[in-house]
Amino acid sequence: MRRIVWGRNTSSNVMKVLWALDELGLPFERIDVGGAFGKTDTAEYRAMNPTGLVPTLQEEAFTLWESNAICRYLCAAHAPASAMWPQDLHARANVDHWMDAQQTVLNRPMTVVFWGLVRTAPDKRDMAAIGLAIQDTAKAWALIEAGLARHPYIAGEAFTLADIPWGVHAHRWFNMDFQPPAMPALRAWYDRLCERPAYHTQVSSQPVV
Ligand SMILES: N[C@@H](CCC(=O)N[C@@H](CS)C(=O)NCC(=O)O)C(=O)O
């Protein structure tokens, strides 16, 4: 089966899918679209993904967009017994709500920080807005800091899909031009992720750009 990930690998949402594929040992090709590569406005791309965003997963005639949904699909379709998305419904719901919380709680302030400090020229930066967003982002990280002080991964003792959406942003959080507030459990979790070959390949060896 031919499996294609459409999307530039500088996108946090694309990285989630690449990391999940690598953790699961699933082969794939990747095609650069989005950002400076463009090509997301074409009728062909919009037929696969009407949002015009990246990533899109294509497996033969099947296409899927929304990064977290793609990660869940990959486990369900290709690794149903994997502990990454547990079968027990309570354990699975615990993973799912952390995945959703990255999109709904972390993403907005984190985007302000990342775009402000990385994708905006120094003389154009709104440092007041970035400072407030750093405070809001830290509050989001504090949500997982509390759990990570008690167990090694976001959803508990095992690495799961819950770690993936937050993990791609942790690499950015710890590698931008500011001093993040001390959160020792968060930092230890990030260091733990860095020991995973799939995280190293798809996320932590990548420049923060
Ligand atoms: N909720 C979507 C968001 C997708 C999204 O916002 N992708 C960004 C990159 S991280 C994008 O496509 N930006 C425009 C572009 O790259 O052309 C998901 O998780 O897949």
Ligand as a Chemical Component Dictionary entry (heavy atoms), coordinates in Angstrom:
data_LIG
# 
_chem_comp.id                   LIG 
_chem_comp.type                 NON-POLYMER 
_chem_comp.pdbx_formal_charge   0 
_chem_comp.three_letter_code    LIG 
# 
loop_
_chem_comp_atom.comp_id 
_chem_comp_atom.atom_id 
_chem_comp_atom.alt_atom_id 
_chem_comp_atom.type_symbol 
_chem_comp_atom.charge 
_chem_comp_atom.model_Cartn_x 
_chem_comp_atom.model_Cartn_y 
_chem_comp_atom.model_Cartn_z 
_chem_comp_atom.pdbx_ordinal 
LIG N1  N1  N 0 -6.110 21.367 13.319 1  
LIG C1  C1  C 0 -5.258 21.144 12.155 2  
LIG C2  C2  C 0 -4.401 22.381 11.954 3  
LIG C3  C3  C 0 -3.558 22.286 10.701 4  
LIG C4  C4  C 0 -2.700 23.548 10.542 5  
LIG O1  O1  O 0 -3.017 24.614 11.102 6  
LIG N2  N2  N 0 -1.619 23.398 9.809  7  
LIG C5  C5  C 0 -0.750 24.523 9.548  8  
LIG C6  C6  C 0 0.709  24.128 9.762  9  
LIG S1  S1  S 0 1.044  23.639 11.447 10 
LIG C7  C7  C 0 -0.898 24.951 8.099  11 
LIG O2  O2  O 0 -1.361 24.197 7.267  12 
LIG N3  N3  N 0 -0.482 26.190 7.797  13 
LIG C8  C8  C 0 -0.535 26.688 6.454  14 
LIG C9  C9  C 0 0.554  26.139 5.574  15 
LIG O3  O3  O 0 1.465  25.436 6.053  16 
LIG O4  O4  O 0 0.492  26.421 4.371  17 
LIG C10 C10 C 0 -4.417 19.889 12.379 18 
LIG O5  O5  O 0 -4.136 19.594 13.544 19 
LIG O6  O6  O 0 -4.050 19.205 11.412 20 
# 
loop_
_chem_comp_bond.comp_id 
_chem_comp_bond.atom_id_1 
_chem_comp_bond.atom_id_2 
_chem_comp_bond.value_order 
_chem_comp_bond.pdbx_ordinal 
LIG N1  C1  SING 1  
LIG C1  C2  SING 2  
LIG C1  C10 SING 3  
LIG C2  C3  SING 4  
LIG C3  C4  SING 5  
LIG C4  O1  DOUB 6  
LIG C4  N2  SING 7  
LIG N2  C5  SING 8  
LIG C5  C6  SING 9  
LIG C5  C7  SING 10 
LIG C6  S1  SING 11 
LIG C7  O2  DOUB 12 
LIG C7  N3  SING 13 
LIG N3  C8  SING 14 
LIG C8  C9  SING 15 
LIG C9  O3  DOUB 16 
LIG C9  O4  SING 17 
LIG C10 O5  DOUB 18 
LIG C10 O6  SING 19 
# 
